[in-house]
Amino acid sequence: MNNKKAIIIGPAHPLRGGLASFNERLATQFQHQGFDTSIFTFSLQYPGFLFPGTTQYSSEPKPENLDIQVCINSVNPFNWIKVGLRLKKLKPDIIVVRYWLPFMGYCLGTIIRIIKQNKHTKIICIADNIIPHEKRFGDTQFTKYFVQPIDAFITMSEKVMTDLKKFSSKPAKQIVHPLYDNFGDAIPKETARKYLNISEQENIILFFGFIRKYKGLDMLFEAIQLIRNKKEVIKNIKLLVAGEFYEDRKLYDDLIQQLGIADSLILRTDFIADSEVKYYLSAADFVIQPYRNATQSGVTPLAYHFNKPMLVTNVGGLPDLVPDYKVGLVAEPTAASIAAKIEELYLLGENYFLPNILSEKKKYSWEKLVNTIQNLADQD
């Protein structure tokens, strides 16, 4: 045991979503490596007008054996001071703070400035985004305020590293996004499909995660129409969409009607609870990420964990994480290219990619992430 104390600042239970899952899994790894670990999460994460989904809160039970303090109000400066003073007094050796949205810049930046008055705690930021996918007024000012007191950064894509260099010259390391191995093990495809009431005879491709414009689901719909209209069509192809709409659903419903592809879709567009994730990933033949732009994607390490070949578009850091013709295929961000590559996935087959997936996924280690954080914190 090293008797060091680490605190993670960011989303966690009772909040839901990929950031919460990541932080909880990271806290578990810190504990495995001998740290006294806590997570400080939000009592109010987003005002209602900034949150596009149905609810910010999880229906799952609180993770066992994790100390989660629900105490940060993102819009109350008096709360920021209170939390900052509390963390300053605790004097953790390491604080890991997540940064994914400029809106959080003043809240988190103020808390960090107060903590650093103790002249002991090292602040390491895991930067998911520096320049956001969907830009808003004030983004640059919020981010400048946030990054100034950070001691070192970790990014998970070259794109974010490049963006970071526009704002900070502090030490920074790029690592791969660790595997999401906290959703259970893969189950037989026929078992998963039976649970989801999906036929074993169908060819199932999966779009997984929140539905936003930059993720390109509309291009994937157009690709499905192109595949259907070709003479050498993949028989019984179905697109399983598993994730909540984070923008106007009507745009997608209208496109489905216009393209005439409703019978080629399986829409499960409620939020997918953590306990259900393994069924959707296990039921699919391939995972499709048709993004228009991207930094990195949490769907990629999820697909790796469930040994699923992927199609990604040639944007941001996605091709770096999915070596072409090894663990999947890389398409251009157009419907025609995506359609052609989906057909090629089926021509090659799942087993073509499996050996390389099993090899490549060994790089995606939570231990490596914690070691990188510790090494950055130990630098003068």
N, C-alpha and C positions, 0 to 999 in steps of 0.2 A: 504493500500500500504506500502511496506517495503522500498521503495526507493533504494534498492540495485541494483547493475549492474552486469549482468552475460553475458559473451561472450563465445560462442561455437566455437572452432576451428576444422574444418573438412569439408567434402564434403557437398555442398548444391547447389541449383540452381545457375547457369545454368547446373551444373553437374547433372547426373542422377544416379539412383540405390538406393539400400536399405539403405546405409549409409546416403545419402542425404535426403531421406524420413524421416529417424529416426531423424536426426539433426533438420530438419524443424519442426517436430512434437514436439520434446523436447523444441525448442525455443518457440513454441506456449504455451506449458505448463508453462514454466518460466514466460511468460507474464501473463497467467491466475493467477499465484501466486504472482503477483505484482512486478516482476523484470523488470527493463529496460534491454532489451535483444537484442543482435546482434549475427550474425554468420559471422565469418571470414573464407572464403572459398578460393579455389585455382583458380588462373588465369591459372596456369599450374599444373595439378595434376600428370599425368604420362607422361614421354617421350613415344613416339609412340611404341618403342620396348617393353615396359613393359605392354602395354594395349592390351589385346587379342580380344576385341570386335570391333564393326564397328565404334562407336563414343562414346566419353565420355560425350556428351552433350544431354540435354533433349530437346524434341520438345514441352514440356508443357509450359504454361505461368508461370511467376514467382509467387510464393505464395504471396497472398495479406497480408498486415499488418506485414510483416517480413522485418527487416533491414538486408540485406545480402551484405557484403563487399567482392568483388571479387578481391583478392589482393596478395595471397600467391603463389610464384613460387617455386615448390618443389626442383628445381635443381640449384637455383641461390643464393649463400650464401650472396651476397650483399642485395638481397631482404629479406632474413631472418632477417638480422640486421635491415633493415628499418621497417619491420612489427613489430619486437620485440620492437623497440624504440617507435613506435606508441602505441602499447598496454601497454607498461610500463607507458607512459604518461597518458593514459586514466584511469589507476588505477581501473579496475573493481574489485569488491569484489570477484567474482568467475570466473575462466576460466575453462571450461570443454573442454578437448582435447581428441579426438578420436585416438585410436591406433589400427591399424588393419594390418599393413604391415611394416616390418623392414626397407624397403626402405625409409619410412618417418622419421626414427629415428633422423637423423642429422638435417633435416629441422626443425621438431617440437621441438626437444631437444634444438636447438640453440635459437629459438624464446622464449621458456619458460625460459631459463636461463637469457635472457635479461629482460623479464617481472619481474622476481623475484627480480631484483635489486630495485624495488619500495618498498619492505618490507611491502607490503599491500595485494597483490593479492594471493588468495589461488588457487592452481592448482590441479584440480581433473581429473584424467584420466578415461575414460570409455574404458576398454581394451577388444576389440572384439577377438583379438588373441595376444598372446605373442610369442608363437612358431608357425610359419605359417604352413598351410597345405602343401604348396609346397616350400621346403627349397631352399635357395640360399646362395652363398658364402657371408660372412659378416653379416649374420642375427644376430648372438649373439652380435657382437660389436655394431651394430646399436641400438639394443634393450637396451643394458647396458647404452649407452649414453643417450637414451631417458628417461629411468625410473629414473635416478639419481635425477633430480630436482623436480620430482612429489611429491606433499604433501600427496595424498591419491588416492586409486584406487577403481573402481567399476568393477566387472566382472559379466557376465551373465551365467556362467557355472562353475561347480566344476573343470573341466579340465583346464580352463584358470586360475582359482585361484591357482591350483597346479603348473602350469607353472610359474605364477607370483612369487611365493615364491622362485623360483630358482634365481630370479633377484632382488627382493626387499623385505624388511621387514617393509615397510611403512604401515600405516593403510589401510585396504581393506575390502570391503563389497561385498557379492554376492547377487544379486537380480535377479528376473526373467525378461526376455525381455518383456517390455510392449507391449500391443496389437497394431498392426498397424490398427488404426481406422480412418486413414486419406485417405482411398481409397473409401469412400462411404459405404453405407449400402448394405447388401445382397439383391438380387433381386430374384424373383421366378425362379426356375430352368428352367422351360419351356421358360421364357422370355430370359434368358441368352443364352440358347442353340439356340434359334431362331436367336439371334443377331450374334452368332458365326457360324451359319449354321451347327449345329450339331443335329442329330435326337434325339427326345425325347425317342425313343424306345431303345437306346443303354445304356449300363452300362459304365459309364465314370469314369476312375481314372485319377488323375492329377499329373504330375511332373511339378513343377513350379520353375523357377529361372535360373540363369546362368548355363550353362552345362560345368562342369569340371570333370576331372577323379575321384576326391575324392567323388563326389556326386553319383556315382554308376549307372548312367543311363544305362550303358551297362548290368549290372546285372538285371535291371528291364526289359530290352528287352528280356533277357534270361528267366526271370520269365513269361513273356507274352507267349513265345513259350511253356513253360511247361503247362500253364493253357489251352492253345488252344489244346494241344495234349492229354489232359485227357478226359476220356469218359464223366465224369460229369462236362464238361466245363461250365463256366459261360457264358450264352448266350449273344451274341452281345457285348462282352467286347471290349472297345477301350481305349487305352492309349493316353491321350491328353498331349503333351509335349509343354509347353509354356515358352519359354526362349531362350536366344541367346547363340550360341556356343562360348565358350571361349577357345576352342582348335580345333584341326583339325576335321572338320565335316566328312571327308572321312572315318575315322575309324568307325564312327557310321553308315554311309550309307552302308559300306561294311558289317557290322554286321547285319543290317536289311535285306539285300539281302541274306546273308548266313543263317539266321534263318527263312526266308520266312514269315515275320510278317508285311509286309508293309500295308496290308489291315486291320491290327489291330491298326494302329497308326494314330493319327491326329497331324501333326507336324506344330506348329506355332512358328517357331524358329527365328523370328525377336525379337528385344527388345519389351517387353510389356510395353506400356506407362501407367502411373499412372491411367489415366482415363479409361483404359481397364481392369484393374486388377479385378474389381468386377465381370465382366462377366465370367472370367475364373474360379474364385473360386466358384461362384454361380452355374456354369454349372456342376460341378463335384459331384460325389457321395462321393468320398474319396480322400484325398491328400496323396501321397506316397513320402517318403523321404528315398531312398535306399542307404544312404551314406556309404562309406567305412571307413571314419573317420570324426569326427566333433568336434567342441567345442559346440556352440549353433547354432541355425538356425533361421533366420528371417522369414522363411516360417511357422514355428510353430505358432507364435503369429498371423500371417496373417490367418491361418486356424482357429484358435480360434475365431477371429473376425467374420468370416463368418460361424461359427458353423459347421465346417466340421471335421468329424472324420479322424484320421490320422493313417498311418502305418509308423513307424520309425524303423531304425535298431539299434541294441544294441551296439552303439558306442558313445564315448564322453558323452556329456550332454543330448543327445536326449531322452533317456528313463526317465530322471528326469522330463522332461517337458511334457511327454505324458504317464501318468500312464496307465499301461497295463490293458486292459479290462475295462477301465473307459472312457477315451476319445479317445481311439484307441488301436492299437495292436503293440507289439514290436517283430520284426523278427531278426534273426541272419543275418549278412551281406553276405548271399549266395542267389543265384537265387532260389534254392529249398525252402528255408525258406520263402523268400519274396512271392513266388507263393502261398504257403500254407496259409499264413496269409491274402493275398488278397482274397482268396476263403472264408476264415473265416469271413472277414469283411462283405462280401455279405450274408453269412449265418446268421450273427447276425443282419445286417441291420443298416441303419443310425440312426433310432430312439432309438436303444439300447444304443447308446453313448450320445445322445443329453442332457439328464438331467445333466450328469456329466460335459459335456462341459460347459453348462450354469453356473454351480457352480464353476468350476475350473478357468474359465476366469476372475472371479472377482479379482483374485490375481494379474492380469497383469495390473498394474496401472501406468500411467505417473506421477500422483501426488506422489506416493511412490518413484519413481526414483528421482524427484526433491527434495523431503524431505530428501532422503538419501544423495544426493549431498550436500545439505545445512548443514546437521548434520556433515558430514565429514569436510566441510570447517570451521565449528565453533570450531572444536577441536584444541587445542593448539599444 
